[in-house]
């Protein structure tokens, strides 16, 4: 007699494994330092840089720091550095 083992081929989503609680949003971005984290995928840097420009146009005295993660997902040390140095962090993985 043979034993048939059935496996579920659906993997747990990476985003669910690494999910964290979202921080509260600041009331304003005036005088804020905003971190932009790029994973290195095609087009993400363009989108992030434009987002940074738009935020500087809309809010006063905004400083933008650009971080290159190098791959997806961004390495934890880069994310940690951005979180420590910035008031708000935006990430992009455009293709």
PDB file of N, CA, C and O in Angstrom:
ATOM      1  N   UNK A   1       0.851  -1.178   0.000  1.00  0.00           N
ATOM      2  CA  UNK A   1       0.000   0.000   0.000  1.00  0.00           C
ATOM      3  C   UNK A   1       0.893   1.236   0.000  1.00  0.00           C
ATOM      4  O   UNK A   1       1.953   1.236   0.625  1.00  0.00           O
ATOM      5  N   UNK A   2       0.471   2.284  -0.695  1.00  0.00           N
ATOM      6  CA  UNK A   2       1.229   3.521  -0.813  1.00  0.00           C
ATOM      7  C   UNK A   2       0.583   4.626  -0.006  1.00  0.00           C
ATOM      8  O   UNK A   2      -0.632   4.652   0.187  1.00  0.00           O
ATOM      9  N   UNK A   3       1.412   5.531   0.460  1.00  0.00           N
ATOM     10  CA  UNK A   3       0.925   6.699   1.209  1.00  0.00           C
ATOM     11  C   UNK A   3       1.050   7.923   0.315  1.00  0.00           C
ATOM     12  O   UNK A   3       2.121   8.187  -0.231  1.00  0.00           O
ATOM     13  N   UNK A   4      -0.025   8.665   0.165  1.00  0.00           N
ATOM     14  CA  UNK A   4      -0.026   9.878  -0.649  1.00  0.00           C
ATOM     15  C   UNK A   4      -0.079  11.072   0.299  1.00  0.00           C
ATOM     16  O   UNK A   4      -1.020  11.227   1.077  1.00  0.00           O
ATOM     17  N   UNK A   5       0.961  11.920   0.216  1.00  0.00           N
ATOM     18  CA  UNK A   5       1.004  13.120   1.042  1.00  0.00           C
ATOM     19  C   UNK A   5       0.698  14.326   0.157  1.00  0.00           C
ATOM     20  O   UNK A   5       1.383  14.543  -0.842  1.00  0.00           O
ATOM     21  N   UNK A   6      -0.312  15.105   0.503  1.00  0.00           N
ATOM     22  CA  UNK A   6      -0.716  16.276  -0.273  1.00  0.00           C
ATOM     23  C   UNK A   6      -0.198  17.512   0.448  1.00  0.00           C
ATOM     24  O   UNK A   6      -0.457  17.702   1.636  1.00  0.00           O
ATOM     25  N   UNK A   7       0.537  18.352  -0.280  1.00  0.00           N
ATOM     26  CA  UNK A   7       1.097  19.578   0.280  1.00  0.00           C
ATOM     27  C   UNK A   7       0.415  20.786  -0.334  1.00  0.00           C
ATOM     28  O   UNK A   7      -0.008  20.748  -1.489  1.00  0.00           O
ATOM     29  N   UNK A   8       0.310  21.835   0.424  1.00  0.00           N
ATOM     30  CA  UNK A   8      -0.257  23.093  -0.061  1.00  0.00           C
ATOM     31  C   UNK A   8       0.865  23.888  -0.724  1.00  0.00           C
ATOM     32  O   UNK A   8       1.820  24.263  -0.044  1.00  0.00           O
ATOM     33  N   UNK A   9       0.783  24.159  -2.035  1.00  0.00           N
ATOM     34  CA  UNK A   9       1.878  24.849  -2.726  1.00  0.00           C
ATOM     35  C   UNK A   9       1.887  26.366  -2.532  1.00  0.00           C
ATOM     36  O   UNK A   9       2.717  27.051  -3.130  1.00  0.00           O
ATOM     37  N   UNK A  10       1.009  26.890  -1.733  1.00  0.00           N
ATOM     38  CA  UNK A  10       0.929  28.336  -1.531  1.00  0.00           C
ATOM     39  C   UNK A  10       1.852  28.726  -0.380  1.00  0.00           C
ATOM     40  O   UNK A  10       1.686  28.260   0.748  1.00  0.00           O
ATOM     41  N   UNK A  11       2.810  29.571  -0.671  1.00  0.00           N
ATOM     42  CA  UNK A  11       3.768  30.015   0.338  1.00  0.00           C
ATOM     43  C   UNK A  11       3.212  31.213   1.104  1.00  0.00           C
ATOM     44  O   UNK A  11       2.354  31.946   0.611  1.00  0.00           O
ATOM     45  N   UNK A  12       3.713  31.386   2.294  1.00  0.00           N
ATOM     46  CA  UNK A  12       3.346  32.556   3.073  1.00  0.00           C
ATOM     47  C   UNK A  12       3.956  33.782   2.398  1.00  0.00           C
ATOM     48  O   UNK A  12       5.110  33.754   1.972  1.00  0.00           O
ATOM     49  N   UNK A  13       3.185  34.845   2.305  1.00  0.00           N
ATOM     50  CA  UNK A  13       3.670  36.050   1.657  1.00  0.00           C
ATOM     51  C   UNK A  13       4.769  36.696   2.484  1.00  0.00           C
ATOM     52  O   UNK A  13       4.671  36.794   3.707  1.00  0.00           O
ATOM     53  N   UNK A  14       5.829  37.140   1.788  1.00  0.00           N
ATOM     54  CA  UNK A  14       6.976  37.751   2.464  1.00  0.00           C
ATOM     55  C   UNK A  14       6.540  38.979   3.277  1.00  0.00           C
ATOM     56  O   UNK A  14       7.037  39.214   4.378  1.00  0.00           O
ATOM     57  N   UNK A  15       5.619  39.745   2.723  1.00  0.00           N
ATOM     58  CA  UNK A  15       5.157  40.938   3.416  1.00  0.00           C
ATOM     59  C   UNK A  15       4.497  40.614   4.751  1.00  0.00           C
ATOM     60  O   UNK A  15       4.598  41.394   5.698  1.00  0.00           O
ATOM     61  N   UNK A  16       3.829  39.482   4.832  1.00  0.00           N
ATOM     62  CA  UNK A  16       3.187  39.092   6.088  1.00  0.00           C
ATOM     63  C   UNK A  16       4.218  38.625   7.108  1.00  0.00           C
ATOM     64  O   UNK A  16       4.040  38.812   8.312  1.00  0.00           O
ATOM     65  N   UNK A  17       5.288  38.021   6.626  1.00  0.00           N
ATOM     66  CA  UNK A  17       6.326  37.534   7.531  1.00  0.00           C
ATOM     67  C   UNK A  17       7.094  38.695   8.160  1.00  0.00           C
ATOM     68  O   UNK A  17       7.521  38.608   9.311  1.00  0.00           O
ATOM     69  N   UNK A  18       7.270  39.777   7.409  1.00  0.00           N
ATOM     70  CA  UNK A  18       8.086  40.895   7.866  1.00  0.00           C
ATOM     71  C   UNK A  18       7.259  42.123   8.233  1.00  0.00           C
ATOM     72  O   UNK A  18       7.811  43.211   8.400  1.00  0.00           O
ATOM     73  N   UNK A  19       5.961  41.967   8.358  1.00  0.00           N
ATOM     74  CA  UNK A  19       5.123  43.140   8.587  1.00  0.00           C
ATOM     75  C   UNK A  19       5.347  43.715   9.985  1.00  0.00           C
ATOM     76  O   UNK A  19       5.586  42.993  10.952  1.00  0.00           O
ATOM     77  N   UNK A  20       5.262  45.005  10.046  1.00  0.00           N
ATOM     78  CA  UNK A  20       5.387  45.704  11.320  1.00  0.00           C
ATOM     79  C   UNK A  20       4.245  46.693  11.440  1.00  0.00           C
ATOM     80  O   UNK A  20       3.583  47.019  10.455  1.00  0.00           O
ATOM     81  N   UNK A  21       4.026  47.154  12.622  1.00  0.00           N
ATOM     82  CA  UNK A  21       2.969  48.119  12.872  1.00  0.00           C
ATOM     83  C   UNK A  21       3.338  49.458  12.222  1.00  0.00           C
ATOM     84  O   UNK A  21       4.485  49.899  12.301  1.00  0.00           O
ATOM     85  N   UNK A  22       2.380  50.081  11.597  1.00  0.00           N
ATOM     86  CA  UNK A  22       2.600  51.381  10.973  1.00  0.00           C
ATOM     87  C   UNK A  22       2.585  52.455  12.059  1.00  0.00           C
ATOM     88  O   UNK A  22       1.707  52.471  12.921  1.00  0.00           O
ATOM     89  N   UNK A  23       3.564  53.344  12.002  1.00  0.00           N
ATOM     90  CA  UNK A  23       3.622  54.445  12.959  1.00  0.00           C
ATOM     91  C   UNK A  23       2.526  55.459  12.676  1.00  0.00           C
ATOM     92  O   UNK A  23       1.984  55.518  11.572  1.00  0.00           O
ATOM     93  N   UNK A  24       2.211  56.247  13.679  1.00  0.00           N
ATOM     94  CA  UNK A  24       1.231  57.311  13.490  1.00  0.00           C
ATOM     95  C   UNK A  24       1.778  58.337  12.506  1.00  0.00           C
ATOM     96  O   UNK A  24       2.984  58.580  12.455  1.00  0.00           O
ATOM     97  N   UNK A  25       0.887  58.932  11.728  1.00  0.00           N
ATOM     98  CA  UNK A  25       1.294  59.959  10.778  1.00  0.00           C
ATOM     99  C   UNK A  25       1.474  61.284  11.501  1.00  0.00           C
ATOM    100  O   UNK A  25       0.698  61.620  12.396  1.00  0.00           O
ATOM    101  N   UNK A  26       2.501  62.039  11.112  1.00  0.00           N
ATOM    102  CA  UNK A  26       2.669  63.364  11.725  1.00  0.00           C
ATOM    103  C   UNK A  26       1.568  64.310  11.242  1.00  0.00           C
ATOM    104  O   UNK A  26       0.994  64.112  10.172  1.00  0.00           O
ATOM    105  N   UNK A  27       1.285  65.327  12.035  1.00  0.00           N
ATOM    106  CA  UNK A  27       0.247  66.287  11.656  1.00  0.00           C
ATOM    107  C   UNK A  27       0.662  67.080  10.420  1.00  0.00           C
ATOM    108  O   UNK A  27      -0.189  67.443   9.607  1.00  0.00           O
ATOM    109  N   UNK A  28       1.952  67.353  10.268  1.00  0.00           N
ATOM    110  CA  UNK A  28       2.460  68.093   9.126  1.00  0.00           C
ATOM    111  C   UNK A  28       3.852  67.588   8.779  1.00  0.00           C
ATOM    112  O   UNK A  28       4.527  66.963   9.597  1.00  0.00           O
ATOM    113  N   UNK A  29       4.259  67.868   7.565  1.00  0.00           N
ATOM    114  CA  UNK A  29       5.624  67.524   7.154  1.00  0.00           C
ATOM    115  C   UNK A  29       6.513  68.760   7.118  1.00  0.00           C
ATOM    116  O   UNK A  29       7.672  68.681   6.712  1.00  0.00           O
ATOM    117  N   UNK A  30       5.971  69.906   7.544  1.00  0.00           N
ATOM    118  CA  UNK A  30       6.798  71.106   7.661  1.00  0.00           C
ATOM    119  C   UNK A  30       7.957  70.810   8.617  1.00  0.00           C
ATOM    120  O   UNK A  30       7.762  70.205   9.671  1.00  0.00           O
ATOM    121  N   UNK A  31       9.156  71.240   8.243  1.00  0.00           N
ATOM    122  CA  UNK A  31      10.362  71.073   9.062  1.00  0.00           C
ATOM    123  C   UNK A  31      10.734  69.605   9.306  1.00  0.00           C
ATOM    124  O   UNK A  31      11.427  69.301  10.278  1.00  0.00           O
ATOM    125  N   UNK A  32      10.289  68.707   8.451  1.00  0.00           N
ATOM    126  CA  UNK A  32      10.554  67.274   8.631  1.00  0.00           C
ATOM    127  C   UNK A  32      11.737  66.818   7.783  1.00  0.00           C
ATOM    128  O   UNK A  32      12.062  67.415   6.757  1.00  0.00           O
ATOM    129  N   UNK A  33      12.366  65.746   8.244  1.00  0.00           N
ATOM    130  CA  UNK A  33      13.372  65.053   7.449  1.00  0.00           C
ATOM    131  C   UNK A  33      12.715  63.786   6.925  1.00  0.00           C
ATOM    132  O   UNK A  33      12.213  62.967   7.694  1.00  0.00           O
ATOM    133  N   UNK A  34      12.725  63.639   5.600  1.00  0.00           N
ATOM    134  CA  UNK A  34      12.049  62.517   4.965  1.00  0.00           C
ATOM    135  C   UNK A  34      13.093  61.594   4.343  1.00  0.00           C
ATOM    136  O   UNK A  34      13.947  62.037   3.574  1.00  0.00           O
ATOM    137  N   UNK A  35      13.017  60.330   4.675  1.00  0.00           N
ATOM    138  CA  UNK A  35      13.915  59.344   4.106  1.00  0.00           C
ATOM    139  C   UNK A  35      13.258  58.628   2.949  1.00  0.00           C
ATOM    140  O   UNK A  35      12.110  58.194   3.051  1.00  0.00           O
ATOM    141  N   UNK A  36      13.978  58.503   1.850  1.00  0.00           N
ATOM    142  CA  UNK A  36      13.500  57.790   0.670  1.00  0.00           C
ATOM    143  C   UNK A  36      14.380  56.560   0.484  1.00  0.00           C
ATOM    144  O   UNK A  36      15.582  56.686   0.251  1.00  0.00           O
ATOM    145  N   UNK A  37      13.786  55.367   0.585  1.00  0.00           N
ATOM    146  CA  UNK A  37      14.551  54.127   0.461  1.00  0.00           C
ATOM    147  C   UNK A  37      14.231  53.473  -0.874  1.00  0.00           C
ATOM    148  O   UNK A  37      13.083  53.136  -1.163  1.00  0.00           O
ATOM    149  N   UNK A  38      15.270  53.300  -1.681  1.00  0.00           N
ATOM    150  CA  UNK A  38      15.126  52.665  -2.990  1.00  0.00           C
ATOM    151  C   UNK A  38      15.748  51.281  -2.946  1.00  0.00           C
ATOM    152  O   UNK A  38      16.875  51.113  -2.481  1.00  0.00           O
ATOM    153  N   UNK A  39      15.019  50.299  -3.425  1.00  0.00           N
ATOM    154  CA  UNK A  39      15.491  48.917  -3.397  1.00  0.00           C
ATOM    155  C   UNK A  39      16.439  48.577  -4.533  1.00  0.00           C
ATOM    156  O   UNK A  39      17.039  47.503  -4.529  1.00  0.00           O
ATOM    157  N   UNK A  40      16.587  49.468  -5.503  1.00  0.00           N
ATOM    158  CA  UNK A  40      17.471  49.210  -6.625  1.00  0.00           C
ATOM    159  C   UNK A  40      16.741  48.751  -7.870  1.00  0.00           C
ATOM    160  O   UNK A  40      17.373  48.560  -8.909  1.00  0.00           O
ATOM    161  N   UNK A  41      15.420  48.565  -7.803  1.00  0.00           N
ATOM    162  CA  UNK A  41      14.688  48.132  -8.981  1.00  0.00           C
ATOM    163  C   UNK A  41      14.482  49.285  -9.955  1.00  0.00           C
ATOM    164  O   UNK A  41      14.473  50.455  -9.572  1.00  0.00           O
ATOM    165  N   UNK A  42      14.318  48.925 -11.215  1.00  0.00           N
ATOM    166  CA  UNK A  42      14.215  49.898 -12.299  1.00  0.00           C
ATOM    167  C   UNK A  42      13.060  50.885 -12.068  1.00  0.00           C
ATOM    168  O   UNK A  42      11.911  50.483 -11.886  1.00  0.00           O
ATOM    169  N   UNK A  43      13.386  52.163 -12.079  1.00  0.00           N
ATOM    170  CA  UNK A  43      12.375  53.218 -11.990  1.00  0.00           C
ATOM    171  C   UNK A  43      12.039  53.680 -10.587  1.00  0.00           C
ATOM    172  O   UNK A  43      11.449  54.746 -10.416  1.00  0.00           O
ATOM    173  N   UNK A  44      12.397  52.911  -9.590  1.00  0.00           N
ATOM    174  CA  UNK A  44      12.069  53.296  -8.217  1.00  0.00           C
ATOM    175  C   UNK A  44      12.765  54.569  -7.788  1.00  0.00           C
ATOM    176  O   UNK A  44      12.185  55.382  -7.067  1.00  0.00           O
ATOM    177  N   UNK A  45      14.003  54.754  -8.221  1.00  0.00           N
ATOM    178  CA  UNK A  45      14.741  55.963  -7.861  1.00  0.00           C
ATOM    179  C   UNK A  45      14.105  57.204  -8.471  1.00  0.00           C
ATOM    180  O   UNK A  45      14.060  58.258  -7.838  1.00  0.00           O
ATOM    181  N   UNK A  46      13.618  57.080  -9.693  1.00  0.00           N
ATOM    182  CA  UNK A  46      12.966  58.211 -10.361  1.00  0.00           C
ATOM    183  C   UNK A  46      11.695  58.604  -9.618  1.00  0.00           C
ATOM    184  O   UNK A  46      11.450  59.785  -9.373  1.00  0.00           O
ATOM    185  N   UNK A  47      10.888  57.609  -9.261  1.00  0.00           N
ATOM    186  CA  UNK A  47       9.642  57.875  -8.548  1.00  0.00           C
ATOM    187  C   UNK A  47       9.907  58.499  -7.181  1.00  0.00           C
ATOM    188  O   UNK A  47       9.233  59.451  -6.789  1.00  0.00           O
ATOM    189  N   UNK A  48      10.885  57.965  -6.460  1.00  0.00           N
ATOM    190  CA  UNK A  48      11.194  58.495  -5.134  1.00  0.00           C
ATOM    191  C   UNK A  48      11.734  59.914  -5.193  1.00  0.00           C
ATOM    192  O   UNK A  48      11.336  60.768  -4.401  1.00  0.00           O
ATOM    193  N   UNK A  49      12.639  60.166  -6.129  1.00  0.00           N
ATOM    194  CA  UNK A  49      13.204  61.516  -6.233  1.00  0.00           C
ATOM    195  C   UNK A  49      12.124  62.529  -6.574  1.00  0.00           C
ATOM    196  O   UNK A  49      12.128  63.645  -6.055  1.00  0.00           O
ATOM    197  N   UNK A  50      11.205  62.143  -7.442  1.00  0.00           N
ATOM    198  CA  UNK A  50      10.109  63.055  -7.785  1.00  0.00           C
ATOM    199  C   UNK A  50       9.194  63.266  -6.577  1.00  0.00           C
ATOM    200  O   UNK A  50       8.732  64.383  -6.339  1.00  0.00           O
ATOM    201  N   UNK A  51       8.933  62.219  -5.823  1.00  0.00           N
ATOM    202  CA  UNK A  51       8.119  62.356  -4.608  1.00  0.00           C
ATOM    203  C   UNK A  51       8.790  63.306  -3.624  1.00  0.00           C
ATOM    204  O   UNK A  51       8.125  64.131  -2.999  1.00  0.00           O
ATOM    205  N   UNK A  52      10.104  63.189  -3.489  1.00  0.00           N
ATOM    206  CA  UNK A  52      10.844  64.093  -2.606  1.00  0.00           C
ATOM    207  C   UNK A  52      10.736  65.544  -3.061  1.00  0.00           C
ATOM    208  O   UNK A  52      10.545  66.442  -2.241  1.00  0.00           O
ATOM    209  N   UNK A  53      10.859  65.775  -4.368  1.00  0.00           N
ATOM    210  CA  UNK A  53      10.725  67.127  -4.907  1.00  0.00           C
ATOM    211  C   UNK A  53       9.335  67.698  -4.632  1.00  0.00           C
ATOM    212  O   UNK A  53       9.191  68.858  -4.246  1.00  0.00           O
ATOM    213  N   UNK A  54       8.323  66.870  -4.837  1.00  0.00           N
ATOM    214  CA  UNK A  54       6.940  67.321  -4.618  1.00  0.00           C
ATOM    215  C   UNK A  54       6.690  67.666  -3.150  1.00  0.00           C
ATOM    216  O   UNK A  54       5.997  68.636  -2.842  1.00  0.00           O
ATOM    217  N   UNK A  55       7.259  66.865  -2.249  1.00  0.00           N
ATOM    218  CA  UNK A  55       7.097  67.162  -0.825  1.00  0.00           C
ATOM    219  C   UNK A  55       7.802  68.460  -0.454  1.00  0.00           C
ATOM    220  O   UNK A  55       7.298  69.228   0.366  1.00  0.00           O
ATOM    221  N   UNK A  56       8.968  68.710  -1.054  1.00  0.00           N
ATOM    222  CA  UNK A  56       9.681  69.968  -0.789  1.00  0.00           C
ATOM    223  C   UNK A  56       8.923  71.170  -1.342  1.00  0.00           C
ATOM    224  O   UNK A  56       8.996  72.263  -0.780  1.00  0.00           O
ATOM    225  N   UNK A  57       8.202  70.974  -2.433  1.00  0.00           N
ATOM    226  CA  UNK A  57       7.385  72.058  -2.995  1.00  0.00           C
ATOM    227  C   UNK A  57       6.158  72.330  -2.129  1.00  0.00           C
ATOM    228  O   UNK A  57       5.726  73.476  -2.006  1.00  0.00           O
ATOM    229  N   UNK A  58       5.608  71.306  -1.543  1.00  0.00           N
ATOM    230  CA  UNK A  58       4.346  71.430  -0.803  1.00  0.00           C
ATOM    231  C   UNK A  58       4.532  71.862   0.652  1.00  0.00           C
ATOM    232  O   UNK A  58       3.702  72.592   1.192  1.00  0.00           O
ATOM    233  N   UNK A  59       5.605  71.421   1.280  1.00  0.00           N
ATOM    234  CA  UNK A  59       5.834  71.712   2.694  1.00  0.00           C
ATOM    235  C   UNK A  59       7.089  72.557   2.852  1.00  0.00           C
ATOM    236  O   UNK A  59       7.990  72.511   2.015  1.00  0.00           O
ATOM    237  N   UNK A  60       7.142  73.335   3.940  1.00  0.00           N
ATOM    238  CA  UNK A  60       8.295  74.213   4.116  1.00  0.00           C
ATOM    239  C   UNK A  60       9.401  73.531   4.905  1.00  0.00           C
ATOM    240  O   UNK A  60       9.150  72.737   5.812  1.00  0.00           O
ATOM    241  N   UNK A  61      10.629  73.862   4.535  1.00  0.00           N
ATOM    242  CA  UNK A  61      11.832  73.410   5.231  1.00  0.00           C
ATOM    243  C   UNK A  61      11.914  71.883   5.355  1.00  0.00           C
ATOM    244  O   UNK A  61      12.211  71.356   6.427  1.00  0.00           O
ATOM    245  N   UNK A  62      11.649  71.185   4.251  1.00  0.00           N
ATOM    246  CA  UNK A  62      11.735  69.723   4.234  1.00  0.00           C
ATOM    247  C   UNK A  62      13.119  69.305   3.746  1.00  0.00           C
ATOM    248  O   UNK A  62      13.595  69.770   2.711  1.00  0.00           O
ATOM    249  N   UNK A  63      13.749  68.427   4.507  1.00  0.00           N
ATOM    250  CA  UNK A  63      15.031  67.852   4.101  1.00  0.00           C
ATOM    251  C   UNK A  63      14.770  66.426   3.626  1.00  0.00           C
ATOM    252  O   UNK A  63      14.024  65.682   4.262  1.00  0.00           O
ATOM    253  N   UNK A  64      15.387  66.046   2.504  1.00  0.00           N
ATOM    254  CA  UNK A  64      15.196  64.705   1.950  1.00  0.00           C
ATOM    255  C   UNK A  64      16.524  63.952   1.975  1.00  0.00           C
ATOM    256  O   UNK A  64      17.532  64.441   1.464  1.00  0.00           O
ATOM    257  N   UNK A  65      16.519  62.768   2.568  1.00  0.00           N
ATOM    258  CA  UNK A  65      17.681  61.877   2.578  1.00  0.00           C
ATOM    259  C   UNK A  65      17.356  60.676   1.701  1.00  0.00           C
ATOM    260  O   UNK A  65      16.308  60.051   1.865  1.00  0.00           O
ATOM    261  N   UNK A  66      18.255  60.349   0.764  1.00  0.00           N
ATOM    262  CA  UNK A  66      18.034  59.236  -0.156  1.00  0.00           C
ATOM    263  C   UNK A  66      18.911  58.054   0.252  1.00  0.00           C
ATOM    264  O   UNK A  66      20.119  58.199   0.439  1.00  0.00           O
ATOM    265  N   UNK A  67      18.292  56.891   0.387  1.00  0.00           N
ATOM    266  CA  UNK A  67      19.004  55.677   0.789  1.00  0.00           C
ATOM    267  C   UNK A  67      18.857  54.626  -0.307  1.00  0.00           C
ATOM    268  O   UNK A  67      17.766  54.433  -0.844  1.00  0.00           O
ATOM    269  N   UNK A  68      19.936  53.957  -0.634  1.00  0.00           N
ATOM    270  CA  UNK A  68      19.899  52.884  -1.613  1.00  0.00           C
ATOM    271  C   UNK A  68      20.006  51.556  -0.893  1.00  0.00           C
ATOM    272  O   UNK A  68      21.025  51.246  -0.277  1.00  0.00           O
ATOM    273  N   UNK A  69      18.939  50.775  -0.980  1.00  0.00           N
ATOM    274  CA  UNK A  69      18.922  49.472  -0.322  1.00  0.00           C
ATOM    275  C   UNK A  69      19.700  48.420  -1.071  1.00  0.00           C
ATOM    276  O   UNK A  69      20.237  47.495  -0.462  1.00  0.00           O
ATOM    277  N   UNK A  70      19.771  48.546  -2.398  1.00  0.00           N
ATOM    278  CA  UNK A  70      20.543  47.602  -3.187  1.00  0.00           C
ATOM    279  C   UNK A  70      19.773  46.381  -3.643  1.00  0.00           C
ATOM    280  O   UNK A  70      20.093  45.828  -4.695  1.00  0.00           O
ATOM    281  N   UNK A  71      18.787  45.941  -2.910  1.00  0.00           N
ATOM    282  CA  UNK A  71      17.969  44.808  -3.336  1.00  0.00           C
ATOM    283  C   UNK A  71      16.653  44.800  -2.570  1.00  0.00           C
ATOM    284  O   UNK A  71      16.468  45.558  -1.617  1.00  0.00           O
ATOM    285  N   UNK A  72      15.741  43.929  -3.002  1.00  0.00           N
ATOM    286  CA  UNK A  72      14.437  43.832  -2.357  1.00  0.00           C
ATOM    287  C   UNK A  72      14.408  42.611  -1.470  1.00  0.00           C
ATOM    288  O   UNK A  72      14.842  41.544  -1.904  1.00  0.00           O
ATOM    289  N   UNK A  73      13.928  42.713  -0.273  1.00  0.00           N
ATOM    290  CA  UNK A  73      13.592  43.969   0.403  1.00  0.00           C
ATOM    291  C   UNK A  73      14.861  44.699   0.831  1.00  0.00           C
ATOM    292  O   UNK A  73      15.952  44.130   0.857  1.00  0.00           O
ATOM    293  N   UNK A  74      14.685  45.966   1.163  1.00  0.00           N
ATOM    294  CA  UNK A  74      15.840  46.766   1.590  1.00  0.00           C
ATOM    295  C   UNK A  74      16.466  46.106   2.826  1.00  0.00           C
ATOM    296  O   UNK A  74      15.746  45.622   3.700  1.00  0.00           O
ATOM    297  N   UNK A  75      17.784  46.085   2.901  1.00  0.00           N
ATOM    298  CA  UNK A  75      18.456  45.466   4.045  1.00  0.00           C
ATOM    299  C   UNK A  75      18.056  46.133   5.365  1.00  0.00           C
ATOM    300  O   UNK A  75      17.971  47.359   5.435  1.00  0.00           O
ATOM    301  N   UNK A  76      17.814  45.346   6.397  1.00  0.00           N
ATOM    302  CA  UNK A  76      17.407  45.906   7.691  1.00  0.00           C
ATOM    303  C   UNK A  76      18.310  47.024   8.213  1.00  0.00           C
ATOM    304  O   UNK A  76      17.789  47.977   8.792  1.00  0.00           O
ATOM    305  N   UNK A  77      19.644  46.963   8.040  1.00  0.00           N
ATOM    306  CA  UNK A  77      20.460  48.078   8.534  1.00  0.00           C
ATOM    307  C   UNK A  77      20.136  49.411   7.843  1.00  0.00           C
ATOM    308  O   UNK A  77      20.190  50.466   8.475  1.00  0.00           O
ATOM    309  N   UNK A  78      19.799  49.362   6.547  1.00  0.00           N
ATOM    310  CA  UNK A  78      19.434  50.586   5.825  1.00  0.00           C
ATOM    311  C   UNK A  78      18.107  51.124   6.339  1.00  0.00           C
ATOM    312  O   UNK A  78      17.959  52.327   6.554  1.00  0.00           O
ATOM    313  N   UNK A  79      17.151  50.239   6.533  1.00  0.00           N
ATOM    314  CA  UNK A  79      15.842  50.642   7.053  1.00  0.00           C
ATOM    315  C   UNK A  79      15.993  51.235   8.448  1.00  0.00           C
ATOM    316  O   UNK A  79      15.377  52.251   8.768  1.00  0.00           O
ATOM    317  N   UNK A  80      16.812  50.599   9.271  1.00  0.00           N
ATOM    318  CA  UNK A  80      17.053  51.089  10.632  1.00  0.00           C
ATOM    319  C   UNK A  80      17.707  52.469  10.605  1.00  0.00           C
ATOM    320  O   UNK A  80      17.302  53.362  11.350  1.00  0.00           O
ATOM    321  N   UNK A  81      18.710  52.647   9.756  1.00  0.00           N
ATOM    322  CA  UNK A  81      19.391  53.931   9.652  1.00  0.00           C
ATOM    323  C   UNK A  81      18.415  55.019   9.231  1.00  0.00           C
ATOM    324  O   UNK A  81      18.401  56.102   9.817  1.00  0.00           O
ATOM    325  N   UNK A  82      17.606  54.743   8.226  1.00  0.00           N
ATOM    326  CA  UNK A  82      16.629  55.732   7.765  1.00  0.00           C
ATOM    327  C   UNK A  82      15.638  56.061   8.872  1.00  0.00           C
ATOM    328  O   UNK A  82      15.282  57.225   9.058  1.00  0.00           O
ATOM    329  N   UNK A  83      15.193  55.056   9.603  1.00  0.00           N
ATOM    330  CA  UNK A  83      14.244  55.280  10.692  1.00  0.00           C
ATOM    331  C   UNK A  83      14.818  56.130  11.812  1.00  0.00           C
ATOM    332  O   UNK A  83      14.103  56.915  12.436  1.00  0.00           O
ATOM    333  N   UNK A  84      16.114  55.972  12.066  1.00  0.00           N
ATOM    334  CA  UNK A  84      16.765  56.746  13.126  1.00  0.00           C
ATOM    335  C   UNK A  84      17.054  58.184  12.695  1.00  0.00           C
ATOM    336  O   UNK A  84      17.017  59.099  13.518  1.00  0.00           O
ATOM    337  N   UNK A  85      17.339  58.383  11.410  1.00  0.00           N
ATOM    338  CA  UNK A  85      17.746  59.698  10.922  1.00  0.00           C
ATOM    339  C   UNK A  85      16.589  60.555  10.411  1.00  0.00           C
ATOM    340  O   UNK A  85      16.755  61.759  10.213  1.00  0.00           O
ATOM    341  N   UNK A  86      15.428  59.954  10.198  1.00  0.00           N
ATOM    342  CA  UNK A  86      14.332  60.662   9.544  1.00  0.00           C
ATOM    343  C   UNK A  86      13.051  60.637  10.372  1.00  0.00           C
ATOM    344  O   UNK A  86      12.840  59.757  11.206  1.00  0.00           O
ATOM    345  N   UNK A  87      12.202  61.632  10.113  1.00  0.00           N
ATOM    346  CA  UNK A  87      10.895  61.688  10.761  1.00  0.00           C
ATOM    347  C   UNK A  87       9.888  60.794  10.051  1.00  0.00           C
ATOM    348  O   UNK A  87       9.005  60.214  10.683  1.00  0.00           O
ATOM    349  N   UNK A  88      10.029  60.689   8.733  1.00  0.00           N
ATOM    350  CA  UNK A  88       9.133  59.900   7.892  1.00  0.00           C
ATOM    351  C   UNK A  88       9.991  59.153   6.873  1.00  0.00           C
ATOM    352  O   UNK A  88      10.983  59.692   6.383  1.00  0.00           O
ATOM    353  N   UNK A  89       9.612  57.912   6.553  1.00  0.00           N
ATOM    354  CA  UNK A  89      10.347  57.116   5.572  1.00  0.00           C
ATOM    355  C   UNK A  89       9.371  56.620   4.507  1.00  0.00           C
ATOM    356  O   UNK A  89       8.279  56.141   4.812  1.00  0.00           O
ATOM    357  N   UNK A  90       9.799  56.749   3.242  1.00  0.00           N
ATOM    358  CA  UNK A  90       9.013  56.263   2.107  1.00  0.00           C
ATOM    359  C   UNK A  90       9.883  55.274   1.351  1.00  0.00           C
ATOM    360  O   UNK A  90      11.055  55.552   1.094  1.00  0.00           O
ATOM    361  N   UNK A  91       9.335  54.137   0.995  1.00  0.00           N
ATOM    362  CA  UNK A  91      10.083  53.149   0.226  1.00  0.00           C
ATOM    363  C   UNK A  91       9.407  52.886  -1.107  1.00  0.00           C
ATOM    364  O   UNK A  91       8.190  53.028  -1.225  1.00  0.00           O
ATOM    365  N   UNK A  92      10.186  52.503  -2.113  1.00  0.00           N
ATOM    366  CA  UNK A  92       9.637  52.185  -3.425  1.00  0.00           C
ATOM    367  C   UNK A  92      10.374  51.030  -4.040  1.00  0.00           C
ATOM    368  O   UNK A  92      11.583  50.873  -3.867  1.00  0.00           O
ATOM    369  N   UNK A  93       9.614  50.208  -4.775  1.00  0.00           N
ATOM    370  CA  UNK A  93      10.195  49.078  -5.494  1.00  0.00           C
ATOM    371  C   UNK A  93       9.598  49.024  -6.892  1.00  0.00           C
ATOM    372  O   UNK A  93       9.106  47.976  -7.311  1.00  0.00           O
ATOM    373  N   UNK A  94       9.633  50.123  -7.614  1.00  0.00           N
ATOM    374  CA  UNK A  94       9.005  50.204  -8.934  1.00  0.00           C
ATOM    375  C   UNK A  94       9.724  49.336  -9.948  1.00  0.00           C
ATOM    376  O   UNK A  94      10.926  49.099  -9.833  1.00  0.00           O
ATOM    377  N   UNK A  95       8.990  48.867 -10.933  1.00  0.00           N
ATOM    378  CA  UNK A  95       9.547  48.096 -12.050  1.00  0.00           C
ATOM    379  C   UNK A  95       9.015  48.647 -13.347  1.00  0.00           C
ATOM    380  O   UNK A  95       9.356  48.144 -14.417  1.00  0.00           O
TER     381      UNK A  95
END
